[in-house]
Amino acid sequence: MHNFKCLFSLVLVVVLSACSGQEDKINGVSFVASRDVIDASHVNPIVEVNANFAAVMPFGFIKNLDHPDIKHNTDRQWFGETKPGAKQYIEELRKKDIKVMIKPQIWVWRGEFTGLIKMSSEENWKVLEASYSNFILEYVKLAKEVNAEIFCIGTELELFVKHRPQYWTDLITEIKTIYSGKLTYAANWDEFKHTPFWGQLDYIGIDAYFPVSDSKTPTLEECLEGWKAHKPIVSKLSETYSKPILFTEYGYRSVDFAGRKPWLSDRDMTAVNLEAQVNTTKALFETFWKEPWFAGGFIWKWFHKHNEVGGKNNSRFTPQNKPAEEVLRTYYKKEDE
């Protein structure tokens, strides 16, 4: 029995390596859409942090959580949020050999949580489905045009997925008639266990804002201990589907209690704590990056004007110009260098 288990584990590692389609980890940044055209000066800092992937994130907008119409690719959006902008970003990233995941996202006006998008009638569900397909297929075609390595079919849409599972199954089937690259979906940290279509995708995508510590300044050891509640669930899902895990988003703010509710983006959280960001980030790398079933991830988030963002007085998610940037550079360095 023991030998069988060992053999099964070996086969699983081989299968997952084949599924991921690459030996290197995905050492990614979530590249924020901006008003501007980008150039080499905006991409070089990504290279310098040893990243090999960037998530490019065009946006669609809806008025509220029960509104079915998604506006996208309009002249009222920032350049980077549109299809021409996404394409220009990808072209510049490619010049520096940065691979790409296209990750279209929805923004609900006033910043309400996309996981709560839910229609109040069958008629509106149908309108939303048609609108979402129009939005997502626009970028599927771009993914085909630019040969994007990965395409993310949605981000944190828990109730939309829960109430319309057949729509999502059919959408994935349609996407595959257009685009032949790798597919994932960005499920929220408390959603991924229930996502019904992992078997149709190449990566199990998780936005990894798991709570790991209640301390004001969590230590590395506390965070490593905190991960013990979550890691077995994540690894078991990988085993169940024989699919690698991809952290479609991960990261921590440089604030007090950074590991308690890492998803919070409240503007009133202003007490800067650079050590908390360092320790939580290190613990995530130490927990996952050497696992054969773990494909890698995209840190949240990275702005194009590197010299003008982040810094020691910044309490937001970006690691730029903070001690956490050196953590990223260290763990993203190839082992053979």
Secondary structure, 3 states (H helix, E strand, C coil): CHHHHHHHHHHHHHHHHHHHCCCCCEEEEEECCCCCCCCHHHHHHHHHCCCCEEEECCEEEECCCCCCCCEECCCCCCHHHCHHHHHHHHHHHHHCCCEEEECCEEEEHHHCCHHHCCCCCHHHHHHHHHHHHHHHHHHHHHHHHHCCCEEEEEECCHHHHHHCHHHHHHHHHHHHHHCCCEEEEEEECCCHHHCCCHHHCCCEEEECCCCCCCCCCCCHHHHHHHHCCCHHHHHHHHHHHCCCEEEEEECCCCECCCCCCCCCCCCCCCCECHHHHHHHHHHHHHHHCCCCCEEEEEEEEECCCHHHCCCCCCCCCCCCCCHHHHHHHHHHCCCCC
